[in-house]
Amino acid sequence: MNIDITRLKSGIDEYALIDLDYSFSQEQLKNTGILKLDHVKIEGNITNHFRHLHLNVVIKGIMILPCSISLKPTEYPFTIKIDDDIIEKELENTRNSGNSIDIFPIIWENIVMEIPLKVVNNDLSDIKKEGNGWKFITDEEEL
């Protein structure tokens, strides 16, 4: 996700446009709990404000996560808005050269922070809900 910022840094352009459609590999998803993450749409721009780069993007997609009850693959739609300065520390970690910036670490960090602790599939019809000495109780039944 390298973004060319040459024209931005020289003052020729006011912003560098970002319009990406990215699919994450299984290797990238390893140890995250995400089963699949394809066609993530990243739209926005990078602007130069008084020697600081400002990232303004919206990330939209659908994570496929295991259901907390049945482990069935479950869709979890998400939308993340990032409107923040890229601080020098991030810039050092993301910069490939003086003329481009790799925004992947920033995007990935925000996606990982969006992973919910628990998702439940709407179709639990084939799940055993009671047995010998136990019964599955929902929040509504508890009251």
Backbone torsions as a table, in degrees:
resi	resn	phi	psi	omega
1	MET	NA	51.8	179.3
2	ASN	-78.2	129.9	178.7
3	ILE	-114.0	125.3	178.9
4	ASP	-75.4	121.9	-178.5
5	ILE	-116.4	17.1	-179.1
6	THR	-59.1	-52.4	-177.8
7	ARG	-67.9	-29.7	178.6
8	LEU	-69.0	-46.6	-178.8
9	LYS	-67.8	-30.7	-179.0
10	SER	-83.3	-7.7	177.9
11	GLY	87.6	4.6	179.0
12	ILE	-69.8	-45.4	178.7
13	ASP	-109.7	150.1	177.2
14	GLU	-82.5	-24.6	-179.2
15	TYR	-152.8	158.4	172.6
16	ALA	-108.8	120.0	-175.9
17	LEU	-76.0	140.2	176.5
18	ILE	-121.2	122.2	177.1
19	ASP	-148.0	92.5	-174.1
20	LEU	-125.4	149.9	170.7
21	ASP	-124.1	113.3	-170.7
22	TYR	-123.6	137.5	174.0
23	SER	-115.7	129.7	-177.3
24	PHE	-86.8	140.1	179.6
25	SER	-80.2	162.8	177.8
26	GLN	-62.2	-32.6	177.6
27	GLU	-64.5	-40.2	178.4
28	GLN	-68.0	-31.1	-177.7
29	LEU	-85.0	-7.2	-177.6
30	LYS	-55.7	133.6	177.6
31	ASN	66.0	20.6	178.2
32	THR	-106.9	-19.3	-174.5
33	GLY	90.9	-8.7	178.4
34	ILE	-84.8	128.1	179.0
35	LEU	-81.5	-38.7	-177.2
36	LYS	-154.9	142.9	179.4
37	LEU	-150.1	91.3	-177.1
38	ASP	-116.0	156.1	173.1
39	HIS	52.8	49.8	174.6
40	VAL	-80.2	124.9	-177.5
41	LYS	-95.3	125.3	179.8
42	ILE	-121.5	114.7	-177.7
43	GLU	-131.4	140.0	176.6
44	GLY	159.1	-147.8	-179.1
45	ASN	-157.8	166.5	172.1
46	ILE	-119.8	130.4	177.2
47	THR	-119.6	160.5	-179.8
48	ASN	-108.5	110.6	-179.8
49	HIS	-114.9	103.4	175.0
50	PHE	48.2	56.4	178.1
51	ARG	70.5	7.5	174.1
52	HIS	-115.0	138.3	175.0
53	LEU	-87.0	137.6	-179.5
54	HIS	-117.8	123.8	-179.1
55	LEU	-101.5	126.2	178.4
56	ASN	-132.3	98.7	-178.0
57	VAL	-136.6	158.3	171.6
58	VAL	-121.0	129.4	-179.4
59	ILE	-113.7	123.9	179.9
60	LYS	-128.2	141.8	177.6
61	GLY	-177.6	-174.2	177.4
62	ILE	-130.3	117.7	174.2
63	MET	-85.3	140.9	171.3
64	ILE	-103.5	115.0	-176.5
65	LEU	-122.3	156.0	176.1
66	PRO	-76.1	135.7	176.3
67	CYS	-60.7	138.4	-178.0
68	SER	-68.9	-19.9	-179.2
69	ILE	-100.5	-50.8	-172.3
70	SER	-103.0	-13.2	-174.6
71	LEU	67.8	10.3	175.4
72	LYS	-68.1	145.0	174.6
73	PRO	-60.2	129.4	-174.5
74	THR	-129.7	132.7	179.0
75	GLU	-78.0	136.9	176.3
76	TYR	-132.6	98.2	179.5
77	PRO	-71.6	145.6	179.5
78	PHE	-144.0	152.6	173.1
79	THR	-136.9	125.5	-179.2
80	ILE	-121.9	131.8	175.8
81	LYS	-110.9	127.2	175.6
82	ILE	-117.2	122.0	178.3
83	ASP	-139.7	83.6	-170.5
84	ASP	-153.9	156.2	174.1
85	ASP	-73.8	145.1	173.9
86	ILE	-89.7	110.0	-176.3
87	ILE	-76.0	162.9	-175.2
88	GLU	-56.0	-39.2	179.9
89	LYS	-60.8	-46.4	177.5
90	GLU	-63.5	-38.1	-178.7
91	LEU	-63.4	-40.1	177.7
92	GLU	-64.9	-38.0	-179.1
93	ASN	-76.7	-23.6	-174.2
94	THR	-104.5	-20.6	-173.3
95	ARG	-73.4	129.3	174.1
96	ASN	-93.0	-36.4	177.1
97	SER	-152.5	177.2	179.5
98	GLY	-68.7	-14.7	-174.4
99	ASN	-106.7	-2.5	179.2
100	SER	-145.3	160.1	178.2
101	ILE	-133.8	136.4	177.6
102	ASP	-95.9	110.7	-177.2
103	ILE	-89.5	0.5	-177.8
104	PHE	-55.3	-47.3	-179.6
105	PRO	-58.8	-36.0	179.7
106	ILE	-69.9	-44.8	178.8
107	ILE	-62.6	-47.5	-177.3
108	TRP	-62.8	-43.2	179.3
109	GLU	-58.8	-42.0	-179.9
110	ASN	-70.3	-35.6	177.0
111	ILE	-66.9	-45.1	-179.2
112	VAL	-62.5	-36.9	178.2
113	MET	-67.7	-19.5	-178.3
114	GLU	-86.7	-10.0	-178.4
115	ILE	-64.2	122.9	-179.6
116	PRO	-73.7	156.2	177.5
117	LEU	-70.1	-30.3	-175.4
118	LYS	-150.3	135.5	170.2
119	VAL	-128.4	146.6	-179.9
120	VAL	-125.2	127.6	178.7
121	ASN	-70.1	138.7	-179.8
122	ASN	-68.8	-25.0	-178.1
123	ASP	-99.9	90.5	178.3
124	LEU	-113.2	30.6	-174.5
125	SER	-67.2	-30.0	-177.7
126	ASP	-96.2	11.9	-179.7
127	ILE	-90.4	134.1	176.8
128	LYS	-71.6	123.9	-174.1
129	LYS	-106.7	-5.6	173.3
130	GLU	-158.8	157.6	-178.3
131	GLY	-153.5	-158.2	-177.6
132	ASN	-72.3	98.8	176.9
133	GLY	89.4	6.8	178.6
134	TRP	-144.3	157.3	178.7
135	LYS	-150.3	137.2	176.6
136	PHE	-78.3	123.8	-177.3
137	ILE	-116.7	128.6	176.3
138	THR	-86.1	170.7	178.3
139	ASP	-59.6	-37.1	-179.0
140	GLU	-68.7	-38.6	-178.6
141	GLU	-72.9	-25.4	-177.9
142	GLU	-66.3	-34.6	-178.9
143	LEU	-72.8	NA	NA
